[in-house]
């Protein structure tokens, strides 16, 4: 069983189906998924920003699904302070991966995907960064 961190944007994209949904479901079903308090808060508030893209009546249904998913994740505190990216949110994901000793980070973020395994290893991060598609290919 792998330890997995899923980028909030992938979880949000999963609400619309496709490979993000498939990757998220496989991660939650077959592996241990880790989140932090700040990522959980981000997911709780993101729909206020997406109100123009999602019909108002669908928001509560999607939020409920995300709350249920988060109930299956292991929420841990992040004390590691990794600084590798221009975006502090990206660094938080890397810090969470380090803290959880995650095997995978599922993301579509190009900055995160461009980080080499050697750079991650040097920081003590044993994580393979993968898109939803590549995660599904790797675990199949």
C-alpha positions in Angstrom: 0.0 0.0 0.0 1.5 3.3 -1.1 1.3 6.6 0.7 -0.3 9.3 -1.5 -0.7 13.0 -1.4 -3.2 14.5 -3.9 -3.0 18.1 -5.0 -6.2 20.0 -4.2 -6.6 21.0 -7.9 -6.7 17.3 -8.8 -9.4 16.6 -6.2 -11.4 19.5 -7.5 -10.9 18.3 -11.1 -12.1 14.9 -10.0 -15.5 16.4 -9.3 -15.8 16.8 -13.1 -14.8 13.2 -13.9 -12.1 11.8 -16.2 -8.6 10.7 -15.2 -8.4 12.9 -12.0 -11.5 11.1 -10.7 -10.2 7.7 -11.6 -6.8 8.4 -10.0 -8.4 9.8 -6.9 -10.7 6.9 -6.5 -7.9 4.4 -6.9 -5.7 6.3 -4.4 -8.4 6.4 -1.8 -9.5 2.8 -2.4 -6.1 1.1 -2.6 -3.7 3.3 -0.8 -3.3 5.7 2.2 -4.1 9.3 1.2 -2.6 12.1 3.4 -3.8 15.7 3.7 -2.9 18.5 6.0 -5.2 20.9 7.8 -4.4 23.7 5.4 -5.2 21.6 2.3 -8.5 20.5 3.9 -9.3 24.2 4.5 -8.4 25.0 0.9 -10.8 22.4 -0.3 -13.6 23.6 1.9 -13.3 27.2 0.6 -12.4 26.6 -3.1 -16.1 26.4 -4.2 -16.7 30.0 -3.2 -14.2 30.9 -6.0 -15.7 28.4 -8.5 -19.2 29.6 -8.1 -19.2 31.1 -11.6 -18.1 27.8 -13.2 -20.3 25.4 -11.3 -24.1 25.7 -11.2 -25.0 26.9 -7.7 -27.2 23.9 -7.0 -24.3 21.4 -7.7 -21.9 23.0 -5.2 -23.4 21.4 -2.0 -23.4 18.0 -3.7 -19.7 18.3 -4.7 -18.7 19.7 -1.3 -20.4 16.7 0.4 -18.4 14.3 -1.8 -15.2 16.0 -1.0 -16.0 16.0 2.8 -16.6 12.3 2.6 -13.4 11.7 0.7 -11.4 13.7 3.3 -12.9 11.5 5.9 -11.0 8.6 4.5 -7.7 10.6 4.3 -5.1 10.7 7.1 -4.8 14.3 8.3 -1.4 15.1 9.7 0.4 18.1 10.9 3.2 19.5 8.8 6.3 20.6 10.6 8.8 20.1 7.7 9.6 23.3 5.9 10.6 22.5 2.4 11.5 25.5 0.1 11.9 24.4 -3.5 9.3 26.2 -5.5 8.3 29.7 -6.3 4.8 29.0 -4.9 4.4 28.5 -1.2 1.4 26.2 -1.8 3.7 23.9 -3.8 6.2 23.9 -1.0 3.5 23.0 1.4 2.7 19.9 -0.7 6.4 18.9 -0.7 6.5 19.5 3.1 3.5 17.2 3.5 5.1 14.6 1.3 8.3 14.7 3.4 6.3 14.5 6.7 4.2 11.6 5.4 7.1 9.9 3.7 4.7 9.8 0.7 5.4 7.5 -2.2 3.4 9.6 -4.7 2.2 13.2 -5.1 -0.6 13.3 -7.7 -0.6 16.8 -9.4 -1.0 18.6 -12.6 1.2 21.5 -11.5 4.0 22.0 -14.0 6.4 23.4 -11.4 6.0 20.4 -9.2 6.2 18.0 -12.1 9.4 19.6 -13.3 11.3 18.8 -10.0 13.8 16.1 -10.5 13.9 13.0 -8.2 17.5 13.9 -7.3 16.5 17.3 -6.0 13.7 15.7 -3.9 15.9 13.0 -2.5 18.5 15.7 -1.5 15.7 17.3 0.6 14.7 13.9 2.1 11.5 13.7 0.1 11.1 10.1 -1.1 8.1 11.0 -3.4 7.5 10.4 -7.0 5.5 13.3 -8.5 3.0 12.1 -11.1 0.0 13.3 -13.1 -3.3 11.5 -12.6 -2.6 9.6 -15.9 0.9 8.6 -15.0 -0.1 7.6 -11.5 -2.7 5.2 -13.0 -0.1 3.8 -15.4 2.4 3.2 -12.6 0.0 1.5 -10.2 -1.6 -0.7 -12.8 
